[in-house]
Amino acid sequence: MVLQLVISFSFAMPQTELFWALLFNSHPLEELKKVNLEGFNWSGLSEDGETLLVAYIRNVLYSTSKFEGALNTIEWLICSGASIEQRCTGGKTKLWLKERPHVPEV
């Protein structure tokens, strides 16, 4: 019984690591869906203590070329089990802008 748990855990880890790697690199939704996520811990945190949603959104913000499909991916993550109420336990990001964006007056 113990041997089975160790074997199934060792096979699950590469898929988990692959999914996080694809997520951190803002890969398209189609590629994320190809990963076998059976038994995946949707409330897991990154090494920096970020939730799935925070990690994905942060990475998409840095890549405007991948921003187009981001809302679909965010929706899929939430529907798959990622919580919008989960809190990060770490992770600090500072976004420095070269120039202040124009905000129209209302």
C-alpha positions as MATLAB code, in Angstrom:
seq = 'MVLQLVISFSFAMPQTELFWALLFNSHPLEELKKVNLEGFNWSGLSEDGETLLVAYIRNVLYSTSKFEGALNTIEWLICSGASIEQRCTGGKTKLWLKERPHVPEV';
ca = [
       0.000    0.000    0.000;
       2.774    2.454    0.892;
       4.679    1.579   -2.265;
       1.643    2.424   -4.401;
       1.340    5.855   -2.785;
       5.004    6.627   -3.412;
       4.791    5.530   -7.032;
       1.622    7.494   -7.777;
       3.055   10.539   -6.017;
       6.280   10.398   -8.023;
       4.325   10.223  -11.293;
       2.071   13.095  -10.245;
       4.911   15.454   -9.378;
       6.291   15.891  -12.929;
       2.805   16.804  -14.176;
       2.414   19.327  -11.351;
       5.818   20.830  -12.084;
       5.026   20.927  -15.803;
       1.731   22.689  -15.162;
       3.358   25.315  -12.918;
       6.112   25.851  -15.512;
       3.561   26.354  -18.284;
       1.533   28.643  -16.043;
       4.555   30.744  -15.025;
       5.533   31.167  -18.657;
       1.978   32.209  -19.628;
       1.500   29.413  -22.151;
      -1.780   29.370  -24.090;
      -4.842   27.755  -22.535;
      -4.773   24.893  -25.064;
      -1.354   23.808  -23.769;
      -2.446   24.041  -20.131;
      -5.437   21.800  -20.858;
      -3.163   19.083  -22.299;
      -1.491   18.446  -18.925;
      -2.923   15.524  -16.947;
      -4.223   17.266  -13.827;
      -5.825   14.264  -12.125;
      -5.405   14.805   -8.393;
      -3.881   18.265   -8.903;
      -3.942   20.490   -5.810;
      -5.710   23.626   -7.054;
      -5.024   25.363   -3.740;
      -1.284   24.784   -4.015;
       1.098   27.697   -3.799;
       4.175   28.542   -5.831;
       7.620   28.445   -4.250;
       7.160   32.168   -3.568;
       3.814   31.585   -1.838;
       1.639   32.858   -4.681;
      -1.696   31.282   -5.603;
      -2.306   29.922   -9.105;
      -4.298   32.992  -10.084;
      -1.827   35.512   -8.686;
       1.125   33.747  -10.315;
      -0.610   33.612  -13.684;
      -1.915   37.180  -13.633;
       1.470   38.575  -12.562;
       3.237   36.801  -15.403;
       0.662   37.831  -18.009;
       0.999   41.481  -16.992;
       4.677   41.360  -17.958;
       3.924   39.952  -21.405;
       1.507   42.048  -23.435;
       1.762   39.606  -26.358;
       0.169   36.869  -24.210;
      -2.453   39.088  -22.619;
      -5.113   38.442  -25.271;
      -6.156   34.961  -24.059;
      -5.544   35.680  -20.394;
      -9.186   36.157  -19.398;
     -10.116   32.772  -20.873;
      -7.285   31.124  -18.959;
      -8.262   32.863  -15.725;
     -11.857   31.717  -16.191;
     -10.659   28.138  -16.835;
      -8.435   28.166  -13.733;
     -11.363   29.303  -11.569;
     -13.776   26.773  -13.098;
     -11.171   24.032  -12.621;
     -10.788   24.732   -8.911;
      -8.478   27.698   -8.357;
      -9.971   29.826   -5.587;
     -10.462   33.556   -5.936;
     -10.598   33.811   -2.134;
      -7.321   32.034   -1.404;
      -4.588   34.253    0.011;
      -0.921   34.267   -0.822;
       1.558   33.427    1.891;
       4.386   35.334    0.271;
       5.496   36.747   -3.017;
       6.199   40.400   -3.533;
       6.126   42.083   -6.892;
       6.777   45.700   -7.658;
       5.764   46.953  -11.046;
       7.842   49.919  -12.108;
       6.549   51.879  -15.051;
       8.912   53.865  -17.225;
       6.275   56.507  -17.658;
       2.942   57.110  -16.058;
       0.061   55.826  -18.219;
      -2.448   58.365  -19.467;
      -5.692   58.147  -17.476;
      -8.588   60.056  -18.978;
     -10.435   62.376  -16.627;
     -14.008   61.438  -15.812;
];
